[in-house]
Amino acid sequence: MKLVKRHIYGEALDNARQFRAVCIVGPRQSGKTTLSQMIFGEKPYFNFEDPDVEAEARQTKSFLQSLKEGAVLDEVQRVPTLFRYLQGRLDASSKRGQFILTGSNNFLLQEQIAQSLAGRVGYLELLPLSYAELKAAKMDGTVAQHIFTGGYPEIWQQKLSVSKWMAAYFQTYVQRDVRLIRNINNLPAFTRFVRLCAGYAGQIINKDALAKSTGVDAKTVQAWLGILESSYIIYLLQPYYENLNKRIVKSPKLYFCDTGLLCYLLGFTSQRAMLNSTKYGALFENWVITEIRKNRFNKGIAGGMYYFRDSAGNEVDLILEKDDRTLAVEVKAGKQFKSDMLGGVRYWLKYNRTGSGILITGSDRAIESKIDESIAILSWQEVIDV
């Protein structure tokens, strides 16, 4: 099995030199355990998914006292009492990189760290494999293959059936583990809700419509969106509403953290079916924006990503904050350039003259355009450089 070097590797090392502990969060099967053991392989490893290990760790004080040189603690959110004792342990020594904590629930970990370990822990988010990582490992393919397969390492490394893997992942992680976070008893409604979310990928969320279609109230929809986001199934892209003296749409847009799972939820069983679907444009947009997000996380950059849409319908798919400037990014799945693809970016640049703009297309090579020299037109492969 070929291991893919993760581009977040350097950030993880830097955090281990800077902080007394490092916390790596991300969805299950994204490679957190592999990364931790690659970097900190000399430390003892404990997986709290194992009931015996969890029971041992619940004897928190004696458990930590036995770890003289620290340890890698996997799925650490399962033993919340550990965080309070860990605070004292970290305060007793100024040594850096003592403990490596990993987990698949961002909300629970952030809550515990904020309460007990603030300032003591470096915090990293590891998403599934990026196109940049796969290309560096010489495992890349067509854009359709990347969208349909997604980025979970096991699928690429072992050349597994995407549909079968995603079916098992959905059943074990989403239907079992994720819903247990809030003790969701109505599994059919929750499953229906997740699949309805797939239909909203790349769109502004209408919570009332989601509630009506699911058969639950709006408060439940809000809670379930939070669960899916904290578990790295979806993420919500917030609107950019500074500058421009116009009323801005304030609901977030919904995207999936992995397009392979999104394709499964939409019912696609082949790349051909996906390519021929009216959903392909939304899938391509989801993939591009997720790739940019992965690249930023791998560099230790959190936040700074928004979308723009005003009440008149002027819209830009992605606004990136980069070095006190803004980059307006438009995403179009088409391979042939048309001038009207630049409408949203041109509108943005009219009011943000210090910013810049790009168009990312489904073309396999960069497109030279003499229509607007202020906007770069890129192929999908060039998402690596955004």
C-alpha positions as CSV (number, residue, x, y, z in Angstrom):
1,M,0.0,0.0,0.0
2,K,1.4,3.3,-1.1
3,L,1.4,6.0,1.6
4,V,0.7,9.6,0.5
5,K,2.8,12.3,2.2
6,R,0.4,14.8,3.8
7,H,1.1,18.4,3.0
8,I,0.1,19.3,6.6
9,Y,3.2,17.4,7.8
10,G,5.3,20.6,8.2
11,E,2.5,22.4,10.1
12,A,2.1,19.5,12.5
13,L,5.9,19.5,13.3
14,D,5.9,23.3,13.8
15,N,2.9,23.0,16.2
16,A,4.7,20.2,18.1
17,R,7.7,22.6,18.6
18,Q,5.5,25.5,19.6
19,F,2.9,23.9,21.9
20,R,2.9,21.4,24.7
21,A,0.3,19.3,22.9
22,V,-1.1,19.1,19.4
23,C,-4.7,18.4,18.5
24,I,-5.5,17.0,15.0
25,V,-9.1,16.9,14.1
26,G,-10.9,15.8,10.9
27,P,-13.4,13.2,9.6
28,R,-12.9,9.5,10.3
29,Q,-10.6,7.8,7.8
30,S,-9.0,11.1,6.8
31,G,-5.6,9.9,7.9
32,K,-5.2,11.4,11.4
33,T,-3.9,8.2,13.0
34,T,-1.4,7.6,10.2
35,L,-0.1,11.2,10.3
36,S,0.2,11.1,14.1
37,Q,2.2,7.8,14.0
38,M,4.4,9.0,11.1
39,I,5.4,12.1,13.0
40,F,5.3,10.9,16.6
41,G,5.9,7.1,16.1
42,E,8.1,6.9,19.1
43,K,5.3,7.7,21.5
44,P,2.9,5.1,22.8
45,Y,-0.4,5.0,21.0
46,F,-3.9,4.6,22.5
47,N,-7.1,4.4,20.6
48,F,-10.2,5.2,22.7
49,E,-12.4,3.5,20.2
50,D,-11.2,0.3,21.9
51,P,-13.6,-0.3,24.9
52,D,-10.7,-1.7,27.1
53,V,-8.5,1.3,26.3
54,E,-11.3,3.7,27.0
55,A,-12.1,2.0,30.3
56,E,-8.4,2.3,31.3
57,A,-8.3,6.0,30.3
58,R,-11.3,6.7,32.4
59,Q,-9.0,6.1,35.4
60,T,-7.7,9.4,34.3
61,K,-5.1,10.4,36.9
62,S,-3.3,7.1,37.1
63,F,-3.5,6.7,33.3
64,L,-1.8,10.0,32.6
65,Q,0.8,9.4,35.4
66,S,1.9,6.2,33.5
67,L,2.6,8.2,30.4
68,K,6.0,9.7,31.4
69,E,7.0,10.8,27.9
70,G,3.5,11.6,26.6
71,A,1.4,9.7,24.0
72,V,-0.8,9.8,21.0
73,L,-4.4,9.7,22.2
74,D,-6.8,8.8,19.4
75,E,-10.5,9.8,19.4
76,V,-9.8,11.6,22.7
77,Q,-13.3,13.3,22.8
78,R,-14.6,9.9,24.1
79,V,-13.0,10.6,27.5
80,P,-13.9,14.2,28.3
81,T,-12.6,14.0,31.9
82,L,-9.1,13.5,30.6
83,F,-8.9,17.2,29.5
84,R,-9.0,18.6,33.1
85,Y,-6.2,16.3,34.3
86,L,-4.3,16.9,31.1
87,Q,-4.2,20.6,31.9
88,G,-2.3,20.0,35.1
89,R,0.1,17.6,33.4
90,L,0.9,20.1,30.7
91,D,1.3,22.9,33.2
92,A,3.8,20.8,35.2
93,S,6.3,20.7,32.3
94,S,7.3,23.2,29.6
95,K,8.3,20.4,27.2
96,R,6.8,20.8,23.8
97,G,4.9,18.2,21.8
98,Q,4.2,16.0,24.9
99,F,0.7,14.7,23.8
100,I,-0.9,14.3,20.4
101,L,-4.7,14.4,20.5
102,T,-6.9,13.3,17.6
103,G,-10.6,13.3,17.2
104,S,-13.4,13.3,14.6
105,N,-15.8,15.7,16.4
106,N,-14.7,19.3,16.1
107,F,-17.4,20.7,18.4
108,L,-16.7,18.5,21.3
109,L,-12.9,18.9,21.0
110,Q,-13.1,22.7,20.6
111,E,-15.4,22.9,23.7
112,Q,-13.0,20.8,25.8
113,I,-9.9,22.6,24.7
114,A,-11.4,26.1,25.2
115,Q,-12.4,25.1,28.8
116,S,-9.2,23.3,29.9
117,L,-6.3,23.6,27.4
118,A,-6.5,27.1,25.8
119,G,-3.0,28.3,25.0
120,R,-1.4,24.9,25.6
121,V,-2.6,23.1,22.4
122,G,-1.9,23.7,18.7
123,Y,-4.9,23.0,16.6
124,L,-4.9,21.5,13.1
125,E,-7.6,20.2,10.8
126,L,-6.9,17.3,8.5
127,L,-9.3,16.7,5.6
128,P,-9.2,13.8,3.1
129,L,-6.5,13.8,0.5
130,S,-6.2,16.8,-1.7
131,Y,-5.6,16.8,-5.4
132,A,-2.2,18.4,-4.7
133,E,-1.2,15.5,-2.4
134,L,-2.4,12.9,-4.9
135,K,-0.6,14.6,-7.8
136,A,2.6,14.7,-5.8
137,A,2.2,11.0,-5.1
138,K,1.6,10.4,-8.9
139,M,-1.9,9.0,-8.1
140,D,-3.9,11.7,-9.8
141,G,-6.4,11.2,-12.6
142,T,-9.1,13.1,-14.4
143,V,-11.2,15.7,-12.7
144,A,-14.3,13.4,-13.0
145,Q,-12.3,10.7,-11.2
146,H,-11.3,13.1,-8.4
147,I,-14.9,14.3,-7.9
148,F,-16.5,10.9,-8.0
149,T,-13.8,9.2,-5.8
150,G,-13.3,11.9,-3.3
151,G,-10.2,12.0,-1.2
152,Y,-10.4,9.3,1.5
153,P,-6.9,7.7,1.5
154,E,-8.0,4.1,1.8
155,I,-9.9,4.2,-1.5
156,W,-6.9,5.6,-3.4
157,Q,-4.2,3.5,-1.7
158,Q,-6.0,0.2,-2.0
159,K,-8.0,0.9,-5.2
160,L,-11.3,0.0,-3.6
161,S,-14.8,0.2,-5.0
162,V,-15.9,3.8,-4.3
163,S,-19.7,3.0,-4.1
164,K,-19.2,0.0,-1.7
165,W,-16.7,2.0,0.5
166,M,-19.0,5.0,0.7
167,A,-22.1,2.8,1.5
168,A,-20.2,1.3,4.5
169,Y,-18.9,4.7,5.6
170,F,-22.3,6.2,5.5
171,Q,-23.8,3.4,7.5
172,T,-21.1,3.2,10.2
173,Y,-20.1,6.9,10.5
174,V,-23.1,9.0,9.5
175,Q,-26.0,6.8,10.5
176,R,-24.4,5.4,13.7
177,D,-21.6,7.6,15.1
178,V,-22.7,11.0,14.0
179,R,-26.3,10.7,15.1
180,L,-25.2,9.4,18.6
181,I,-23.6,12.8,19.3
182,R,-27.0,14.3,20.0
183,N,-28.8,10.9,20.6
184,I,-30.9,11.3,17.5
185,N,-33.6,8.6,17.7
186,N,-35.4,9.2,14.4
187,L,-32.9,7.5,12.1
188,P,-35.1,7.6,9.0
189,A,-35.7,11.3,9.3
190,F,-32.0,12.0,9.9
191,T,-31.0,9.8,7.0
192,R,-33.5,11.6,4.8
193,F,-32.1,15.0,6.0
194,V,-28.5,14.1,5.1
195,R,-29.6,13.0,1.6
196,L,-31.6,16.2,1.2
197,C,-28.5,18.2,2.2
198,A,-26.7,16.6,-0.8
199,G,-29.3,18.2,-3.1
200,Y,-28.4,21.6,-1.6
201,A,-24.7,21.3,-2.3
202,G,-23.4,24.6,-3.7
203,Q,-26.7,26.4,-2.8
204,I,-27.8,28.9,-0.1
205,I,-29.6,26.9,2.6
206,N,-33.3,27.3,3.0
207,K,-33.8,25.9,6.5
208,D,-37.6,26.1,6.4
209,A,-37.7,24.1,3.1
210,L,-35.3,21.5,4.6
211,A,-37.5,21.2,7.7
212,K,-40.7,20.8,5.7
213,S,-39.1,18.1,3.4
214,T,-37.6,16.3,6.3
215,G,-40.6,16.4,8.6
216,V,-39.0,18.1,11.5
217,D,-39.0,21.7,12.8
218,A,-36.5,24.5,11.9
219,K,-34.7,24.2,15.3
220,T,-34.0,20.5,14.6
221,V,-32.6,21.4,11.2
222,Q,-30.3,23.9,12.7
223,A,-29.1,21.4,15.3
224,W,-28.6,18.7,12.7
225,L,-26.6,21.0,10.4
226,G,-24.4,21.8,13.3
227,I,-23.8,18.0,13.9
228,L,-22.9,17.4,10.3
229,E,-20.6,20.3,10.2
230,S,-18.8,19.5,13.5
231,S,-18.4,15.9,12.2
232,Y,-16.9,17.0,8.9
233,I,-19.7,15.8,6.7
234,I,-20.6,19.3,5.5
235,Y,-19.3,22.8,5.9
236,L,-21.2,26.1,5.7
237,L,-19.6,28.9,3.6
238,Q,-20.6,32.2,5.2
239,P,-21.5,35.3,3.2
240,Y,-19.1,38.2,2.8
241,Y,-21.0,41.3,3.8
242,E,-18.4,44.0,4.3
243,N,-18.0,46.9,1.9
244,L,-20.6,47.3,-0.8
245,N,-23.5,49.3,0.5
246,K,-26.2,46.9,-0.5
247,R,-28.4,44.4,1.3
248,I,-26.5,41.1,1.4
249,V,-28.0,37.6,1.6
250,K,-27.0,36.3,5.0
251,S,-27.7,32.6,4.9
252,P,-24.7,30.3,4.3
253,K,-24.1,28.1,1.3
254,L,-23.7,24.3,2.0
255,Y,-20.9,22.2,0.7
256,F,-19.7,18.6,1.5
257,C,-16.2,18.0,2.8
258,D,-15.8,15.1,0.4
259,T,-17.3,14.9,-3.1
260,G,-17.1,11.1,-3.2
261,L,-19.6,10.9,-0.3
262,L,-21.7,13.6,-2.0
263,C,-21.8,11.6,-5.2
264,Y,-22.9,8.5,-3.2
265,L,-25.7,10.4,-1.5
266,L,-26.9,11.8,-4.9
267,G,-27.1,8.2,-6.2
268,F,-24.4,8.3,-8.7
269,T,-22.8,4.8,-9.3
270,S,-20.4,5.8,-12.1
271,Q,-18.4,8.8,-13.4
272,R,-20.5,8.7,-16.6
273,A,-23.8,9.1,-14.8
274,M,-22.3,11.9,-12.8
275,L,-20.9,13.7,-15.9
276,N,-24.3,13.5,-17.7
277,S,-26.2,14.8,-14.7
278,T,-27.6,18.4,-14.2
279,K,-25.8,18.2,-10.8
280,Y,-22.3,18.1,-12.4
281,G,-21.8,21.9,-12.2
282,A,-22.6,22.0,-8.5
283,L,-20.3,18.9,-7.9
284,F,-17.5,20.6,-9.8
285,E,-17.9,23.8,-7.8
286,N,-18.0,21.8,-4.5
287,W,-14.8,20.0,-5.5
288,V,-12.9,23.2,-6.4
289,I,-13.9,25.1,-3.3
290,T,-13.1,22.1,-1.1
291,E,-9.7,21.7,-2.7
292,I,-8.9,25.4,-1.9
293,R,-10.1,24.8,1.7
294,K,-7.8,21.7,2.0
295,N,-4.8,23.6,0.7
296,R,-5.4,26.4,3.2
297,F,-5.8,24.0,6.1
298,N,-2.6,22.2,5.1
299,K,-0.8,25.6,5.4
300,G,-2.3,26.2,8.8
301,I,-4.7,28.9,7.4
302,A,-8.2,28.8,8.9
303,G,-11.1,31.0,7.9
304,G,-10.9,33.7,5.3
305,M,-13.3,32.0,2.9
306,Y,-16.8,33.5,2.0
307,Y,-19.2,33.8,-0.9
308,F,-20.8,37.0,-2.1
309,R,-24.4,37.6,-3.3
310,D,-26.4,40.7,-3.1
311,S,-30.2,41.3,-3.3
312,A,-29.9,42.1,-7.0
313,G,-28.5,38.6,-7.7
314,N,-24.9,39.6,-8.3
315,E,-22.8,36.7,-7.1
316,V,-19.3,35.4,-6.7
317,D,-18.7,31.7,-5.8
318,L,-15.8,32.4,-3.4
319,I,-14.1,35.4,-1.8
320,L,-10.7,34.6,-0.4
321,E,-8.9,36.9,2.0
322,K,-5.2,36.8,1.2
323,D,-2.7,39.2,2.7
324,D,-5.2,41.9,3.5
325,R,-6.5,41.7,-0.1
326,T,-9.5,39.8,-1.6
327,L,-9.4,37.3,-4.4
328,A,-12.7,36.7,-6.2
329,V,-13.0,33.2,-7.5
330,E,-15.6,32.1,-10.0
331,V,-16.0,28.4,-10.7
332,K,-17.5,27.0,-14.0
333,A,-17.5,23.3,-15.0
334,G,-17.5,24.2,-18.7
335,K,-14.4,23.5,-20.8
336,Q,-15.0,26.3,-23.3
337,F,-14.6,29.9,-22.1
338,K,-17.5,32.3,-22.5
339,S,-17.3,36.0,-21.6
340,D,-20.4,35.9,-19.4
341,M,-18.6,33.6,-17.0
342,L,-16.8,36.6,-15.7
343,G,-19.9,38.7,-14.8
344,G,-19.7,38.1,-11.0
345,V,-16.0,38.7,-10.7
346,R,-16.2,41.9,-12.8
347,Y,-18.9,43.2,-10.6
348,W,-16.9,42.5,-7.5
349,L,-13.7,44.1,-8.8
350,K,-15.7,47.3,-9.7
351,Y,-16.2,47.9,-6.0
352,N,-13.0,46.3,-4.8
353,R,-10.3,47.8,-6.9
354,T,-7.4,46.5,-4.8
355,G,-8.6,42.9,-5.2
356,S,-8.0,40.5,-8.0
357,G,-10.1,37.8,-9.7
358,I,-9.8,34.3,-11.2
359,L,-12.0,31.9,-13.1
360,I,-11.5,28.2,-12.6
361,T,-12.9,26.1,-15.4
362,G,-13.3,22.4,-16.3
363,S,-10.7,22.7,-19.0
364,D,-7.7,20.5,-18.9
365,R,-5.4,23.4,-19.7
366,A,-5.3,27.1,-19.0
367,I,-7.3,29.3,-21.3
368,E,-5.8,32.5,-22.7
369,S,-8.3,35.3,-23.0
370,K,-7.9,38.8,-24.3
371,I,-11.3,39.9,-23.1
372,D,-10.3,40.8,-19.6
373,E,-6.6,40.9,-18.6
374,S,-7.4,41.6,-15.0
375,I,-8.9,38.2,-14.5
376,A,-6.8,35.0,-14.8
377,I,-8.5,32.0,-16.3
378,L,-7.3,28.7,-15.0
379,S,-7.7,25.0,-15.6
380,W,-9.0,22.7,-12.9
381,Q,-5.5,21.4,-12.2
382,E,-4.3,24.9,-11.3
383,V,-6.6,24.8,-8.2
384,I,-3.3,23.7,-6.5
385,D,-2.0,27.2,-6.8
386,V,-5.0,29.2,-5.5
